[in-house]
Amino acid sequence: MSIPQLKDLRERTPFRPFRLHLTSGATVPVASSDHLLFSPNRRLLVPFRPSDGVWVIDPTEAAAAVLDTPRKAARK
């Protein structure tokens, strides 16, 4: 995936959580727009883990992004 494609996902309104699928087979969740940063030179992606910590990823390793299925509101 390209940096512009990833930025579009991060900046869409309203934001929808998504998962990055890497060429290694790993899956990286992106829970909010605040959970994904790009290095100034655009050579690194920095997604934050849900329980603290970060991944540092070469953007060429991002093979696909899949939007999470929206949850339905609880019925009252």
PDB file of N, CA, C and O in Angstrom:
ATOM      1  N   MET A   1       0.837  -1.176   0.000  1.00  0.00           N
ATOM      2  CA  MET A   1       0.000   0.000   0.000  1.00  0.00           C
ATOM      3  C   MET A   1       0.883   1.240   0.000  1.00  0.00           C
ATOM      4  O   MET A   1       2.010   1.222   0.495  1.00  0.00           O
ATOM      5  N   SER A   2       0.355   2.297  -0.557  1.00  0.00           N
ATOM      6  CA  SER A   2       1.126   3.530  -0.611  1.00  0.00           C
ATOM      7  C   SER A   2       0.830   4.402   0.613  1.00  0.00           C
ATOM      8  O   SER A   2      -0.196   4.239   1.274  1.00  0.00           O
ATOM      9  N   ILE A   3       1.739   5.321   0.898  1.00  0.00           N
ATOM     10  CA  ILE A   3       1.539   6.259   1.994  1.00  0.00           C
ATOM     11  C   ILE A   3       0.255   7.073   1.782  1.00  0.00           C
ATOM     12  O   ILE A   3      -0.510   7.232   2.732  1.00  0.00           O
ATOM     13  N   PRO A   4      -0.014   7.598   0.569  1.00  0.00           N
ATOM     14  CA  PRO A   4      -1.276   8.333   0.388  1.00  0.00           C
ATOM     15  C   PRO A   4      -2.524   7.487   0.695  1.00  0.00           C
ATOM     16  O   PRO A   4      -3.489   8.000   1.262  1.00  0.00           O
ATOM     17  N   GLN A   5      -2.511   6.209   0.328  1.00  0.00           N
ATOM     18  CA  GLN A   5      -3.655   5.343   0.639  1.00  0.00           C
ATOM     19  C   GLN A   5      -3.823   5.189   2.153  1.00  0.00           C
ATOM     20  O   GLN A   5      -4.941   5.241   2.666  1.00  0.00           O
ATOM     21  N   LEU A   6      -2.720   5.003   2.856  1.00  0.00           N
ATOM     22  CA  LEU A   6      -2.781   4.853   4.309  1.00  0.00           C
ATOM     23  C   LEU A   6      -3.216   6.157   4.976  1.00  0.00           C
ATOM     24  O   LEU A   6      -3.977   6.136   5.943  1.00  0.00           O
ATOM     25  N   LYS A   7      -2.740   7.281   4.469  1.00  0.00           N
ATOM     26  CA  LYS A   7      -3.171   8.574   5.019  1.00  0.00           C
ATOM     27  C   LYS A   7      -4.664   8.780   4.808  1.00  0.00           C
ATOM     28  O   LYS A   7      -5.350   9.301   5.688  1.00  0.00           O
ATOM     29  N   ASP A   8      -5.173   8.374   3.643  1.00  0.00           N
ATOM     30  CA  ASP A   8      -6.616   8.489   3.392  1.00  0.00           C
ATOM     31  C   ASP A   8      -7.415   7.682   4.412  1.00  0.00           C
ATOM     32  O   ASP A   8      -8.435   8.154   4.914  1.00  0.00           O
ATOM     33  N   LEU A   9      -6.958   6.475   4.720  1.00  0.00           N
ATOM     34  CA  LEU A   9      -7.640   5.657   5.724  1.00  0.00           C
ATOM     35  C   LEU A   9      -7.587   6.315   7.094  1.00  0.00           C
ATOM     36  O   LEU A   9      -8.580   6.330   7.823  1.00  0.00           O
ATOM     37  N   ARG A  10      -6.427   6.856   7.441  1.00  0.00           N
ATOM     38  CA  ARG A  10      -6.266   7.482   8.758  1.00  0.00           C
ATOM     39  C   ARG A  10      -7.103   8.752   8.887  1.00  0.00           C
ATOM     40  O   ARG A  10      -7.605   9.053   9.970  1.00  0.00           O
ATOM     41  N   GLU A  11      -7.255   9.494   7.802  1.00  0.00           N
ATOM     42  CA  GLU A  11      -7.914  10.800   7.870  1.00  0.00           C
ATOM     43  C   GLU A  11      -9.384  10.791   7.480  1.00  0.00           C
ATOM     44  O   GLU A  11     -10.025  11.841   7.483  1.00  0.00           O
ATOM     45  N   ARG A  12      -9.929   9.628   7.145  1.00  0.00           N
ATOM     46  CA  ARG A  12     -11.338   9.603   6.735  1.00  0.00           C
ATOM     47  C   ARG A  12     -12.240   9.995   7.897  1.00  0.00           C
ATOM     48  O   ARG A  12     -11.942   9.728   9.061  1.00  0.00           O
ATOM     49  N   THR A  13     -13.353  10.637   7.545  1.00  0.00           N
ATOM     50  CA  THR A  13     -14.303  11.093   8.548  1.00  0.00           C
ATOM     51  C   THR A  13     -15.657  10.487   8.233  1.00  0.00           C
ATOM     52  O   THR A  13     -16.153  10.667   7.121  1.00  0.00           O
ATOM     53  N   PRO A  14     -16.271   9.780   9.160  1.00  0.00           N
ATOM     54  CA  PRO A  14     -15.722   9.411  10.453  1.00  0.00           C
ATOM     55  C   PRO A  14     -14.678   8.306  10.300  1.00  0.00           C
ATOM     56  O   PRO A  14     -14.734   7.497   9.374  1.00  0.00           O
ATOM     57  N   PHE A  15     -13.731   8.295  11.225  1.00  0.00           N
ATOM     58  CA  PHE A  15     -12.683   7.279  11.193  1.00  0.00           C
ATOM     59  C   PHE A  15     -13.295   5.910  11.438  1.00  0.00           C
ATOM     60  O   PHE A  15     -14.178   5.752  12.281  1.00  0.00           O
ATOM     61  N   ARG A  16     -12.816   4.921  10.691  1.00  0.00           N
ATOM     62  CA  ARG A  16     -13.186   3.520  10.945  1.00  0.00           C
ATOM     63  C   ARG A  16     -11.922   2.740  11.252  1.00  0.00           C
ATOM     64  O   ARG A  16     -10.967   2.779  10.477  1.00  0.00           O
ATOM     65  N   PRO A  17     -11.902   2.025  12.380  1.00  0.00           N
ATOM     66  CA  PRO A  17     -10.729   1.204  12.695  1.00  0.00           C
ATOM     67  C   PRO A  17     -10.439   0.222  11.559  1.00  0.00           C
ATOM     68  O   PRO A  17     -11.345  -0.234  10.861  1.00  0.00           O
ATOM     69  N   PHE A  18      -9.164  -0.088  11.395  1.00  0.00           N
ATOM     70  CA  PHE A  18      -8.765  -1.033  10.353  1.00  0.00           C
ATOM     71  C   PHE A  18      -7.569  -1.839  10.811  1.00  0.00           C
ATOM     72  O   PHE A  18      -6.953  -1.546  11.836  1.00  0.00           O
ATOM     73  N   ARG A  19      -7.253  -2.852  10.037  1.00  0.00           N
ATOM     74  CA  ARG A  19      -6.108  -3.718  10.327  1.00  0.00           C
ATOM     75  C   ARG A  19      -5.185  -3.703   9.131  1.00  0.00           C
ATOM     76  O   ARG A  19      -5.611  -3.875   7.989  1.00  0.00           O
ATOM     77  N   LEU A  20      -3.911  -3.492   9.415  1.00  0.00           N
ATOM     78  CA  LEU A  20      -2.899  -3.587   8.372  1.00  0.00           C
ATOM     79  C   LEU A  20      -2.442  -5.030   8.284  1.00  0.00           C
ATOM     80  O   LEU A  20      -2.083  -5.630   9.297  1.00  0.00           O
ATOM     81  N   HIS A  21      -2.451  -5.584   7.105  1.00  0.00           N
ATOM     82  CA  HIS A  21      -1.935  -6.929   6.870  1.00  0.00           C
ATOM     83  C   HIS A  21      -0.561  -6.768   6.237  1.00  0.00           C
ATOM     84  O   HIS A  21      -0.418  -6.161   5.176  1.00  0.00           O
ATOM     85  N   LEU A  22       0.437  -7.316   6.896  1.00  0.00           N
ATOM     86  CA  LEU A  22       1.811  -7.161   6.448  1.00  0.00           C
ATOM     87  C   LEU A  22       2.243  -8.334   5.579  1.00  0.00           C
ATOM     88  O   LEU A  22       1.646  -9.409   5.625  1.00  0.00           O
ATOM     89  N   THR A  23       3.276  -8.115   4.796  1.00  0.00           N
ATOM     90  CA  THR A  23       3.790  -9.168   3.918  1.00  0.00           C
ATOM     91  C   THR A  23       4.312 -10.355   4.718  1.00  0.00           C
ATOM     92  O   THR A  23       4.415 -11.458   4.181  1.00  0.00           O
ATOM     93  N   SER A  24       4.646 -10.149   6.001  1.00  0.00           N
ATOM     94  CA  SER A  24       5.136 -11.235   6.855  1.00  0.00           C
ATOM     95  C   SER A  24       4.010 -12.133   7.340  1.00  0.00           C
ATOM     96  O   SER A  24       4.257 -13.201   7.901  1.00  0.00           O
ATOM     97  N   GLY A  25       2.755 -11.694   7.121  1.00  0.00           N
ATOM     98  CA  GLY A  25       1.608 -12.443   7.622  1.00  0.00           C
ATOM     99  C   GLY A  25       1.041 -11.870   8.908  1.00  0.00           C
ATOM    100  O   GLY A  25      -0.035 -12.275   9.347  1.00  0.00           O
ATOM    101  N   ALA A  26       1.758 -10.930   9.517  1.00  0.00           N
ATOM    102  CA  ALA A  26       1.271 -10.302  10.753  1.00  0.00           C
ATOM    103  C   ALA A  26       0.130  -9.343  10.444  1.00  0.00           C
ATOM    104  O   ALA A  26       0.006  -8.829   9.332  1.00  0.00           O
ATOM    105  N   THR A  27      -0.695  -9.117  11.453  1.00  0.00           N
ATOM    106  CA  THR A  27      -1.801  -8.172  11.352  1.00  0.00           C
ATOM    107  C   THR A  27      -1.641  -7.136  12.450  1.00  0.00           C
ATOM    108  O   THR A  27      -1.414  -7.474  13.612  1.00  0.00           O
ATOM    109  N   VAL A  28      -1.761  -5.865  12.067  1.00  0.00           N
ATOM    110  CA  VAL A  28      -1.565  -4.758  13.001  1.00  0.00           C
ATOM    111  C   VAL A  28      -2.864  -3.955  13.086  1.00  0.00           C
ATOM    112  O   VAL A  28      -3.273  -3.354  12.092  1.00  0.00           O
ATOM    113  N   PRO A  29      -3.525  -3.929  14.256  1.00  0.00           N
ATOM    114  CA  PRO A  29      -4.751  -3.140  14.371  1.00  0.00           C
ATOM    115  C   PRO A  29      -4.443  -1.648  14.496  1.00  0.00           C
ATOM    116  O   PRO A  29      -3.466  -1.256  15.135  1.00  0.00           O
ATOM    117  N   VAL A  30      -5.286  -0.827  13.881  1.00  0.00           N
ATOM    118  CA  VAL A  30      -5.202   0.632  14.018  1.00  0.00           C
ATOM    119  C   VAL A  30      -6.561   1.073  14.563  1.00  0.00           C
ATOM    120  O   VAL A  30      -7.544   1.140  13.826  1.00  0.00           O
ATOM    121  N   ALA A  31      -6.600   1.371  15.863  1.00  0.00           N
ATOM    122  CA  ALA A  31      -7.858   1.625  16.563  1.00  0.00           C
ATOM    123  C   ALA A  31      -8.412   3.031  16.365  1.00  0.00           C
ATOM    124  O   ALA A  31      -9.625   3.231  16.436  1.00  0.00           O
ATOM    125  N   SER A  32      -7.539   4.009  16.115  1.00  0.00           N
ATOM    126  CA  SER A  32      -7.989   5.382  15.898  1.00  0.00           C
ATOM    127  C   SER A  32      -6.954   6.108  15.055  1.00  0.00           C
ATOM    128  O   SER A  32      -5.857   5.600  14.827  1.00  0.00           O
ATOM    129  N   SER A  33      -7.310   7.294  14.597  1.00  0.00           N
ATOM    130  CA  SER A  33      -6.366   8.050  13.769  1.00  0.00           C
ATOM    131  C   SER A  33      -5.117   8.426  14.564  1.00  0.00           C
ATOM    132  O   SER A  33      -4.055   8.639  13.979  1.00  0.00           O
ATOM    133  N   ASP A  34      -5.231   8.509  15.875  1.00  0.00           N
ATOM    134  CA  ASP A  34      -4.073   8.813  16.721  1.00  0.00           C
ATOM    135  C   ASP A  34      -3.117   7.629  16.865  1.00  0.00           C
ATOM    136  O   ASP A  34      -2.006   7.787  17.371  1.00  0.00           O
ATOM    137  N   HIS A  35      -3.538   6.456  16.427  1.00  0.00           N
ATOM    138  CA  HIS A  35      -2.728   5.255  16.584  1.00  0.00           C
ATOM    139  C   HIS A  35      -1.814   4.959  15.392  1.00  0.00           C
ATOM    140  O   HIS A  35      -1.178   3.906  15.352  1.00  0.00           O
ATOM    141  N   LEU A  36      -1.742   5.867  14.430  1.00  0.00           N
ATOM    142  CA  LEU A  36      -0.877   5.632  13.269  1.00  0.00           C
ATOM    143  C   LEU A  36      -0.152   6.914  12.907  1.00  0.00           C
ATOM    144  O   LEU A  36      -0.779   7.928  12.600  1.00  0.00           O
ATOM    145  N   LEU A  37       1.173   6.866  12.943  1.00  0.00           N
ATOM    146  CA  LEU A  37       2.009   8.006  12.581  1.00  0.00           C
ATOM    147  C   LEU A  37       2.876   7.642  11.387  1.00  0.00           C
ATOM    148  O   LEU A  37       3.120   6.467  11.113  1.00  0.00           O
ATOM    149  N   PHE A  38       3.332   8.658  10.688  1.00  0.00           N
ATOM    150  CA  PHE A  38       4.256   8.492   9.575  1.00  0.00           C
ATOM    151  C   PHE A  38       5.516   9.285   9.907  1.00  0.00           C
ATOM    152  O   PHE A  38       5.428  10.392  10.439  1.00  0.00           O
ATOM    153  N   SER A  39       6.673   8.737   9.600  1.00  0.00           N
ATOM    154  CA  SER A  39       7.904   9.485   9.827  1.00  0.00           C
ATOM    155  C   SER A  39       7.937  10.663   8.853  1.00  0.00           C
ATOM    156  O   SER A  39       7.316  10.601   7.791  1.00  0.00           O
ATOM    157  N   PRO A  40       8.656  11.737   9.203  1.00  0.00           N
ATOM    158  CA  PRO A  40       8.705  12.907   8.320  1.00  0.00           C
ATOM    159  C   PRO A  40       9.183  12.590   6.903  1.00  0.00           C
ATOM    160  O   PRO A  40       8.724  13.206   5.941  1.00  0.00           O
ATOM    161  N   ASN A  41      10.093  11.642   6.771  1.00  0.00           N
ATOM    162  CA  ASN A  41      10.589  11.293   5.433  1.00  0.00           C
ATOM    163  C   ASN A  41       9.732  10.229   4.751  1.00  0.00           C
ATOM    164  O   ASN A  41      10.043   9.794   3.643  1.00  0.00           O
ATOM    165  N   ARG A  42       8.644   9.808   5.421  1.00  0.00           N
ATOM    166  CA  ARG A  42       7.685   8.825   4.902  1.00  0.00           C
ATOM    167  C   ARG A  42       8.310   7.451   4.635  1.00  0.00           C
ATOM    168  O   ARG A  42       7.814   6.688   3.807  1.00  0.00           O
ATOM    169  N   ARG A  43       9.371   7.152   5.323  1.00  0.00           N
ATOM    170  CA  ARG A  43      10.018   5.849   5.142  1.00  0.00           C
ATOM    171  C   ARG A  43       9.635   4.855   6.228  1.00  0.00           C
ATOM    172  O   ARG A  43      10.029   3.690   6.173  1.00  0.00           O
ATOM    173  N   LEU A  44       8.862   5.313   7.222  1.00  0.00           N
ATOM    174  CA  LEU A  44       8.445   4.428   8.310  1.00  0.00           C
ATOM    175  C   LEU A  44       7.002   4.701   8.697  1.00  0.00           C
ATOM    176  O   LEU A  44       6.544   5.843   8.688  1.00  0.00           O
ATOM    177  N   LEU A  45       6.298   3.634   9.038  1.00  0.00           N
ATOM    178  CA  LEU A  45       4.973   3.713   9.662  1.00  0.00           C
ATOM    179  C   LEU A  45       5.174   3.375  11.129  1.00  0.00           C
ATOM    180  O   LEU A  45       5.965   2.496  11.473  1.00  0.00           O
ATOM    181  N   VAL A  46       4.452   4.079  11.991  1.00  0.00           N
ATOM    182  CA  VAL A  46       4.551   3.801  13.417  1.00  0.00           C
ATOM    183  C   VAL A  46       3.139   3.633  13.980  1.00  0.00           C
ATOM    184  O   VAL A  46       2.546   4.599  14.461  1.00  0.00           O
ATOM    185  N   PRO A  47       2.596   2.409  13.924  1.00  0.00           N
ATOM    186  CA  PRO A  47       1.304   2.156  14.567  1.00  0.00           C
ATOM    187  C   PRO A  47       1.516   1.828  16.055  1.00  0.00           C
ATOM    188  O   PRO A  47       2.430   1.089  16.421  1.00  0.00           O
ATOM    189  N   PHE A  48       0.656   2.392  16.887  1.00  0.00           N
ATOM    190  CA  PHE A  48       0.725   2.127  18.320  1.00  0.00           C
ATOM    191  C   PHE A  48      -0.073   0.877  18.650  1.00  0.00           C
ATOM    192  O   PHE A  48      -1.175   0.674  18.141  1.00  0.00           O
ATOM    193  N   ARG A  49       0.499   0.042  19.511  1.00  0.00           N
ATOM    194  CA  ARG A  49      -0.185  -1.170  19.970  1.00  0.00           C
ATOM    195  C   ARG A  49      -1.345  -0.782  20.887  1.00  0.00           C
ATOM    196  O   ARG A  49      -1.281   0.255  21.547  1.00  0.00           O
ATOM    197  N   PRO A  50      -2.402  -1.593  20.939  1.00  0.00           N
ATOM    198  CA  PRO A  50      -3.532  -1.288  21.826  1.00  0.00           C
ATOM    199  C   PRO A  50      -3.133  -1.230  23.301  1.00  0.00           C
ATOM    200  O   PRO A  50      -3.745  -0.494  24.074  1.00  0.00           O
ATOM    201  N   SER A  51      -2.120  -1.993  23.697  1.00  0.00           N
ATOM    202  CA  SER A  51      -1.712  -2.027  25.109  1.00  0.00           C
ATOM    203  C   SER A  51      -0.312  -1.441  25.291  1.00  0.00           C
ATOM    204  O   SER A  51       0.551  -2.065  25.908  1.00  0.00           O
ATOM    205  N   ASP A  52      -0.095  -0.255  24.759  1.00  0.00           N
ATOM    206  CA  ASP A  52       1.190   0.437  24.820  1.00  0.00           C
ATOM    207  C   ASP A  52       2.212  -0.211  23.882  1.00  0.00           C
ATOM    208  O   ASP A  52       2.035  -1.342  23.430  1.00  0.00           O
ATOM    209  N   GLY A  53       3.251   0.510  23.609  1.00  0.00           N
ATOM    210  CA  GLY A  53       4.280   0.054  22.699  1.00  0.00           C
ATOM    211  C   GLY A  53       3.940   0.430  21.267  1.00  0.00           C
ATOM    212  O   GLY A  53       2.836   0.889  20.974  1.00  0.00           O
ATOM    213  N   VAL A  54       4.895   0.230  20.389  1.00  0.00           N
ATOM    214  CA  VAL A  54       4.714   0.576  18.981  1.00  0.00           C
ATOM    215  C   VAL A  54       5.338  -0.485  18.088  1.00  0.00           C
ATOM    216  O   VAL A  54       6.204  -1.250  18.513  1.00  0.00           O
ATOM    217  N   TRP A  55       4.886  -0.515  16.864  1.00  0.00           N
ATOM    218  CA  TRP A  55       5.560  -1.236  15.806  1.00  0.00           C
ATOM    219  C   TRP A  55       6.282  -0.181  14.977  1.00  0.00           C
ATOM    220  O   TRP A  55       5.825   0.960  14.914  1.00  0.00           O
ATOM    221  N   VAL A  56       7.370  -0.523  14.356  1.00  0.00           N
ATOM    222  CA  VAL A  56       8.022   0.345  13.385  1.00  0.00           C
ATOM    223  C   VAL A  56       8.087  -0.470  12.105  1.00  0.00           C
ATOM    224  O   VAL A  56       8.729  -1.519  12.055  1.00  0.00           O
ATOM    225  N   ILE A  57       7.415   0.023  11.072  1.00  0.00           N
ATOM    226  CA  ILE A  57       7.200  -0.770   9.873  1.00  0.00           C
ATOM    227  C   ILE A  57       7.648   0.001   8.642  1.00  0.00           C
ATOM    228  O   ILE A  57       7.372   1.194   8.511  1.00  0.00           O
ATOM    229  N   ASP A  58       8.332  -0.676   7.754  1.00  0.00           N
ATOM    230  CA  ASP A  58       8.624  -0.122   6.430  1.00  0.00           C
ATOM    231  C   ASP A  58       7.304  -0.142   5.657  1.00  0.00           C
ATOM    232  O   ASP A  58       6.655  -1.186   5.604  1.00  0.00           O
ATOM    233  N   PRO A  59       6.885   0.975   5.056  1.00  0.00           N
ATOM    234  CA  PRO A  59       5.588   0.997   4.355  1.00  0.00           C
ATOM    235  C   PRO A  59       5.457  -0.052   3.254  1.00  0.00           C
ATOM    236  O   PRO A  59       4.341  -0.450   2.918  1.00  0.00           O
ATOM    237  N   THR A  60       6.569  -0.506   2.691  1.00  0.00           N
ATOM    238  CA  THR A  60       6.482  -1.531   1.649  1.00  0.00           C
ATOM    239  C   THR A  60       6.026  -2.870   2.219  1.00  0.00           C
ATOM    240  O   THR A  60       5.650  -3.765   1.462  1.00  0.00           O
ATOM    241  N   GLU A  61       6.054  -3.017   3.541  1.00  0.00           N
ATOM    242  CA  GLU A  61       5.590  -4.253   4.184  1.00  0.00           C
ATOM    243  C   GLU A  61       4.077  -4.287   4.365  1.00  0.00           C
ATOM    244  O   GLU A  61       3.518  -5.339   4.676  1.00  0.00           O
ATOM    245  N   ALA A  62       3.407  -3.154   4.175  1.00  0.00           N
ATOM    246  CA  ALA A  62       1.952  -3.098   4.315  1.00  0.00           C
ATOM    247  C   ALA A  62       1.323  -3.584   3.011  1.00  0.00           C
ATOM    248  O   ALA A  62       1.289  -2.864   2.014  1.00  0.00           O
ATOM    249  N   ALA A  63       0.829  -4.812   3.040  1.00  0.00           N
ATOM    250  CA  ALA A  63       0.266  -5.423   1.833  1.00  0.00           C
ATOM    251  C   ALA A  63      -1.175  -4.997   1.600  1.00  0.00           C
ATOM    252  O   ALA A  63      -1.595  -4.833   0.454  1.00  0.00           O
ATOM    253  N   ALA A  64      -1.945  -4.815   2.682  1.00  0.00           N
ATOM    254  CA  ALA A  64      -3.363  -4.466   2.549  1.00  0.00           C
ATOM    255  C   ALA A  64      -3.859  -3.876   3.857  1.00  0.00           C
ATOM    256  O   ALA A  64      -3.257  -4.057   4.915  1.00  0.00           O
ATOM    257  N   ALA A  65      -4.969  -3.167   3.755  1.00  0.00           N
ATOM    258  CA  ALA A  65      -5.668  -2.668   4.939  1.00  0.00           C
ATOM    259  C   ALA A  65      -7.120  -3.088   4.810  1.00  0.00           C
ATOM    260  O   ALA A  65      -7.742  -2.925   3.761  1.00  0.00           O
ATOM    261  N   VAL A  66      -7.647  -3.633   5.898  1.00  0.00           N
ATOM    262  CA  VAL A  66      -9.029  -4.101   5.902  1.00  0.00           C
ATOM    263  C   VAL A  66      -9.776  -3.363   7.003  1.00  0.00           C
ATOM    264  O   VAL A  66      -9.373  -3.390   8.166  1.00  0.00           O
ATOM    265  N   LEU A  67     -10.873  -2.701   6.625  1.00  0.00           N
ATOM    266  CA  LEU A  67     -11.688  -1.990   7.605  1.00  0.00           C
ATOM    267  C   LEU A  67     -12.363  -2.982   8.535  1.00  0.00           C
ATOM    268  O   LEU A  67     -12.862  -4.019   8.099  1.00  0.00           O
ATOM    269  N   ASP A  68     -12.375  -2.653   9.830  1.00  0.00           N
ATOM    270  CA  ASP A  68     -13.081  -3.491  10.795  1.00  0.00           C
ATOM    271  C   ASP A  68     -14.580  -3.372  10.552  1.00  0.00           C
ATOM    272  O   ASP A  68     -15.064  -2.331  10.109  1.00  0.00           O
ATOM    273  N   THR A  69     -15.296  -4.422  10.839  1.00  0.00           N
ATOM    274  CA  THR A  69     -16.744  -4.423  10.695  1.00  0.00           C
ATOM    275  C   THR A  69     -17.342  -3.524  11.770  1.00  0.00           C
ATOM    276  O   THR A  69     -17.037  -3.690  12.951  1.00  0.00           O
ATOM    277  N   PRO A  70     -18.192  -2.571  11.375  1.00  0.00           N
ATOM    278  CA  PRO A  70     -18.790  -1.696  12.392  1.00  0.00           C
ATOM    279  C   PRO A  70     -19.679  -2.498  13.344  1.00  0.00           C
ATOM    280  O   PRO A  70     -20.382  -3.421  12.933  1.00  0.00           O
ATOM    281  N   ARG A  71     -19.633  -2.130  14.600  1.00  0.00           N
ATOM    282  CA  ARG A  71     -20.478  -2.794  15.589  1.00  0.00           C
ATOM    283  C   ARG A  71     -21.819  -2.099  15.616  1.00  0.00           C
ATOM    284  O   ARG A  71     -21.907  -0.874  15.539  1.00  0.00           O
ATOM    285  N   LYS A  72     -22.856  -2.896  15.727  1.00  0.00           N
ATOM    286  CA  LYS A  72     -24.196  -2.338  15.829  1.00  0.00           C
ATOM    287  C   LYS A  72     -24.433  -1.846  17.238  1.00  0.00           C
ATOM    288  O   LYS A  72     -23.942  -2.429  18.205  1.00  0.00           O
ATOM    289  N   ALA A  73     -25.186  -0.772  17.346  1.00  0.00           N
ATOM    290  CA  ALA A  73     -25.520  -0.219  18.650  1.00  0.00           C
ATOM    291  C   ALA A  73     -26.375  -1.216  19.424  1.00  0.00           C
ATOM    292  O   ALA A  73     -27.206  -1.917  18.847  1.00  0.00           O
ATOM    293  N   ALA A  74     -26.165  -1.271  20.724  1.00  0.00           N
ATOM    294  CA  ALA A  74     -26.948  -2.169  21.568  1.00  0.00           C
ATOM    295  C   ALA A  74     -28.403  -1.719  21.595  1.00  0.00           C
ATOM    296  O   ALA A  74     -28.696  -0.526  21.680  1.00  0.00           O
ATOM    297  N   ARG A  75     -29.290  -2.671  21.524  1.00  0.00           N
ATOM    298  CA  ARG A  75     -30.723  -2.364  21.563  1.00  0.00           C
ATOM    299  C   ARG A  75     -31.158  -2.179  22.999  1.00  0.00           C
ATOM    300  O   ARG A  75     -30.689  -2.862  23.909  1.00  0.00           O
ATOM    301  N   LYS A  76     -32.054  -1.249  23.175  1.00  0.00           N
ATOM    302  CA  LYS A  76     -32.569  -1.006  24.540  1.00  0.00           C
ATOM    303  C   LYS A  76     -33.941  -1.561  24.685  1.00  0.00           C
ATOM    304  O   LYS A  76     -34.539  -1.456  25.756  1.00  0.00           O
TER     305      LYS A  76
END
